[in-house]
Amino acid sequence: MNGTPCLRTPGVAMATAGRSRAGAVEPGDYSSPMHPRSPSRRRAGGVLLLPLVVVLLLLATPSPASAHTQLVGMSPADGSVVSQVPGQVVLTFDEAVENVGYGLVVTAPSGASVVDGTPVLDGAQLSQKLVPLTEPGHYTVSYRVVADDGHPVTGTRGFELSADAVSGASAPATPAPSASSSASPAASTDPGIDSGSPATAMVIGVVLLALAGGLTWFVSSRRSGGPS
């Protein structure tokens, strides 16, 4: 108090320094009461974040069904029983396909190909003409197209051809009468005179005899009436 310096004992100074070092917070040290360190909480947060990342990746990755061209229609319809022989098969897709690398094959129940020529691509439709079908049973339709993203799309469909359809198509049609055959009976029943028949020759002979008799009478009468 009178200017005399205050002296601390060594024990008190060391205890004070120890308390200061114990209460000091070094940079990056969060183990103090104000910032408690919790490794278990950090691990739990990482575990909860992992499923969220996986879900986001799955949503961001396009599935093959949504990324590639899909077949939406076929004529004859897939799985149908056809009662009339079709002349072609037509496939319809949900979008236009590339004009390269496409194909369409139709096989009979015996395994023989029944296509006629090459398939025709028109935007989103692929058609193929068929030869006359003569086998009842299951016909297989196999196709291949290239989607707009460049991926090939293949598939197999089919339809059933009934036995009635085949028998009706193979039955011979009744021939219609021709014009010449229908005209012949009419000509034979025509009551007109045929110049080559015996009756015609007789009539001509009678006429000639009558003319000859008339001419003879005329000449005789002229002679009898002249000067003696």
C-alpha positions in Angstrom: 0.0 0.0 0.0 2.9 2.5 0.8 4.7 1.6 -2.6 6.2 -1.6 -1.2 6.0 -4.3 -4.0 3.7 -7.2 -3.4 5.5 -10.4 -3.2 3.9 -13.7 -4.0 5.0 -16.9 -2.7 6.3 -19.5 -5.3 3.6 -21.9 -4.5 0.8 -19.4 -5.1 2.3 -18.3 -8.4 2.7 -21.9 -9.7 -0.9 -22.7 -8.8 -2.2 -19.7 -10.6 -0.2 -20.5 -13.7 -1.4 -24.0 -13.7 -5.0 -22.9 -13.5 -4.4 -20.5 -16.4 -3.0 -23.2 -18.6 -5.7 -25.6 -17.7 -8.4 -23.1 -18.6 -6.8 -21.8 -21.8 -8.3 -22.8 -25.2 -5.9 -23.5 -28.0 -6.8 -23.0 -31.7 -8.7 -25.9 -33.0 -9.4 -27.4 -29.6 -13.2 -27.8 -29.1 -13.1 -29.8 -26.0 -13.9 -26.9 -23.8 -17.2 -26.6 -22.0 -18.4 -24.0 -24.7 -17.5 -26.3 -27.7 -17.6 -29.9 -26.6 -16.1 -32.5 -29.0 -18.5 -35.3 -30.0 -17.0 -37.9 -32.4 -20.1 -40.1 -32.1 -22.3 -37.3 -33.4 -20.1 -36.7 -36.4 -20.1 -40.4 -37.3 -23.9 -40.5 -36.9 -24.2 -37.5 -39.3 -22.1 -39.2 -41.9 -24.2 -42.4 -41.7 -27.4 -40.4 -42.2 -25.9 -38.4 -45.1 -24.8 -41.6 -47.1 -28.4 -42.8 -48.0 -29.3 -39.3 -49.1 -26.3 -39.3 -51.5 -27.3 -42.7 -52.9 -30.9 -41.6 -53.5 -29.7 -38.5 -55.3 -27.4 -40.6 -57.5 -30.2 -43.0 -58.4 -32.6 -40.2 -59.3 -29.9 -38.5 -61.4 -29.1 -41.7 -63.4 -31.6 -42.4 -66.1 -33.0 -45.9 -66.1 -32.9 -48.0 -69.4 -36.7 -48.0 -69.6 -36.9 -44.2 -69.6 -33.8 -43.6 -71.8 -34.5 -46.0 -74.6 -37.2 -46.3 -77.3 -40.3 -48.4 -76.4 -42.6 -50.4 -78.6 -46.1 -49.2 -78.0 -48.1 -51.0 -80.7 -48.1 -53.9 -83.2 -50.4 -55.0 -86.0 -51.5 -57.8 -85.7 -51.6 -57.1 -82.0 -49.1 -58.9 -79.8 -50.7 -62.2 -78.4 -53.8 -61.9 -80.5 -55.5 -64.7 -82.4 -55.9 -63.6 -86.1 -58.9 -64.9 -88.1 -57.7 -63.4 -91.4 -54.3 -63.8 -93.0 -52.4 -60.6 -92.6 -50.4 -59.2 -95.4 -47.9 -57.3 -93.3 -46.6 -56.6 -89.8 -46.4 -53.0 -88.5 -44.5 -52.0 -85.3 -45.1 -48.6 -83.7 -42.6 -47.0 -81.3 -43.0 -44.1 -78.8 -40.6 -41.9 -80.8 -38.9 -41.8 -84.2 -35.9 -44.2 -84.4 -32.7 -43.9 -86.3 -32.6 -44.8 -90.0 -29.8 -47.2 -89.5 -29.4 -50.7 -88.1 -33.1 -51.7 -88.1 -34.6 -55.1 -89.0 -37.8 -57.0 -88.7 -38.1 -60.8 -89.2 -41.3 -62.9 -89.0 -41.1 -66.7 -88.7 -43.8 -69.3 -89.1 -44.5 -72.1 -86.6 -42.1 -74.3 -88.6 -39.3 -71.8 -88.2 -39.3 -70.7 -91.9 -39.1 -67.0 -92.6 -42.3 -65.5 -94.2 -41.1 -62.0 -95.0 -41.4 -60.6 -98.5 -38.7 -58.1 -99.3 -37.0 -55.7 -96.8 -38.6 -53.7 -93.9 -39.7 -50.1 -94.4 -39.0 -47.5 -91.7 -41.2 -44.4 -91.6 -40.4 -42.2 -88.5 -41.7 -44.2 -85.5 -43.2 -47.1 -87.6 -41.4 -50.2 -89.0 -43.4 -52.4 -91.4 -42.6 -55.6 -93.2 -44.6 -57.3 -96.0 -45.4 -61.0 -95.7 -45.8 -63.8 -98.2 -49.1 -65.7 -98.1 -49.3 -67.5 -94.8 -50.3 -71.2 -95.0 -49.5 -72.5 -91.5 -51.8 -72.1 -88.6 -50.1 -71.5 -85.2 -47.8 -69.1 -83.5 -45.8 -66.6 -85.6 -42.8 -64.9 -84.0 -42.0 -61.3 -84.7 -38.4 -60.2 -83.9 -37.2 -56.6 -84.3 -34.2 -54.4 -83.9 -34.0 -50.6 -84.0 -31.6 -47.9 -82.9 -32.9 -45.4 -80.4 -32.3 -41.6 -80.7 -29.5 -41.9 -78.1 -27.7 -44.5 -80.2 -28.5 -47.5 -78.1 -29.9 -50.6 -80.0 -33.4 -51.8 -78.9 -34.4 -55.4 -79.6 -37.5 -57.4 -78.8 -39.7 -60.4 -79.7 -43.5 -60.4 -80.0 -45.9 -62.8 -81.7 -49.5 -63.6 -82.8 -51.6 -66.7 -83.5 -53.0 -67.5 -86.9 -56.2 -69.6 -86.6 -56.8 -72.7 -88.7 -60.0 -71.2 -90.1 -58.0 -68.3 -91.5 -55.6 -70.6 -93.3 -58.3 -72.9 -94.7 -60.4 -69.9 -95.9 -57.4 -68.4 -97.7 -56.4 -71.7 -99.4 -59.9 -72.7 -100.6 -60.1 -72.3 -104.4 -62.5 -69.6 -105.6 -65.4 -70.5 -107.9 -64.5 -69.2 -111.4 -66.9 -66.7 -112.9 -68.3 -67.6 -116.3 -66.5 -65.9 -119.1 -68.1 -63.7 -121.8 -67.4 -66.2 -124.6 -68.9 -69.2 -122.8 -72.0 -67.2 -121.9 -72.4 -66.0 -125.4 -72.1 -69.4 -127.1 -75.5 -70.8 -126.0 -77.2 -67.7 -127.0 -75.7 -67.9 -130.5 -76.8 -71.5 -130.8 -80.4 -70.7 -129.9 -80.6 -67.8 -132.4 -83.5 -68.5 -134.8 -81.6 -66.8 -137.7 -81.0 -68.8 -140.9 -77.7 -70.5 -141.4 -76.4 -70.2 -144.9 -74.8 -73.6 -144.7 -77.8 -75.6 -143.6 -79.7 -78.0 -146.0 -82.9 -75.9 -145.8 -81.1 -72.9 -147.1 -79.7 -74.8 -150.1 -83.2 -76.1 -150.9 -84.7 -72.6 -150.8 -82.0 -71.3 -153.1 -82.6 -74.2 -155.6 -86.4 -73.4 -155.7 -85.7 -69.8 -156.4 -83.3 -70.6 -159.2 -85.8 -73.0 -160.8 -88.5 -70.4 -160.6 -86.3 -67.9 -162.3 -85.4 -70.4 -165.0 -89.0 -71.2 -165.6 -90.0 -67.6 -165.9 -87.2 -66.9 -168.3 -88.2 -69.8 -170.5 -91.9 -68.7 -170.6 -90.9 -65.2 -171.5 -88.7 -66.3 -174.4 -91.5 -68.7 -175.7 -94.1 -66.0 -175.6 -91.9 -63.7 -177.6 -91.4 -66.2 -180.2 -95.1 -67.2 -180.5 -96.2 -63.6 -180.8 -93.7 -62.6 -183.6 -94.3 -62.8 -187.5 -94.6 -66.3 -188.9 
